[in-house]
Amino acid sequence: MGFSRRTVLKASAAATVALGGVGAPFVARAQKAEFSYKFANNLPESHPLNVRAKEMSAAIKTETGGRVDVQIFSSNQLGSDTDSLSQIRSGGVEFFTMSGLILSGLVPAASINGIGFAFPDYATVWKAMDGELGAYVRSEITRSNLVVMDKIWDNGFRQTTSSTRPINGPRDFKGFKIRVPVSPLWTSMFKAFDASPTSINFNEVYSALQTKVVEGQENPLALIAAAKLYEVQKYCSLTNHMWDGFWFLANRRAWEALPADIREIVARNINAAAVKEREDIEKLNATVQADLTAKGLIFNQPELTPFRDKLHSAGFYSEWKGKYGDQAWSLLEKSVGRLA
Ligand code: X2X
């Protein structure tokens, strides 16, 4: 130790003097919140989900008089999606947004909105997810002992990028080395296209593309832009093959530790932020393709019917109908029309 006791005493006395009369009330106001909760997610800070989450956190702090502090950890700072799913269950994190497709590792029904080419447009998505289909999925999530907020956040309709070749039709998927999120539905769907899918968590996608461990990946345009995937990809094919969203999950013990009036404030602000985030993505969708083109990505719009036909002939729809069961499948078909 380089300090004598006297030096330390002198230094701390000096610090007290330096803070003076201003220090004391400031320290009192900066008291730790009664409920300091971590919110983990896998998206870059600039993505609308994190922009709206920041506003949401500020509103929660104000409305609860500082009792609740939601701290946001973007870009998998606290671990990959797979890690975060364990943490939300154990209470290592209190809040986490996760794609229903990945959550299906724990709650099989949660991937149902990702069935290939099921949703024709956003109007149909929100009607289903804010309606009966979403309610069914949330009841399944609740059964797994997680808490889930009512409004699902938008990730978007997913498009395919590649460093080697554009995808003009299902045949171009043959042997295509594509990264998919960790989820049986994704693997099954790209296998049905005769592609060669590899499950990789999102926090490793950029480097997997950069080092060419895989040729391509698929994600919504808003995220391709926010995560700068155009830096390591050349083509973007508008395959629009599925709609994906994020459920806002809470650890049950942490949620139930909140008094009822506080819970109401927190849930209301989270759901309001989700609705605003959906609008942000919708607005972004009008301009993002032009932005990505300016950044060098080459777009093409394949005809989509042959992709859907390929999934049919590979038995994809009947296989998944069997897995979800008749109740869930009929809720999906009630929203989107007949699939299998
Ligand atoms: O991992 C992905 O590709 C992402 C960010 O879109 C999901 O969370 C499914």
Residues whose N, C-alpha, C, O or C-beta is under 5 A from the ligand:
A	BS01	X2X	S99 P181 F202 E218 N219
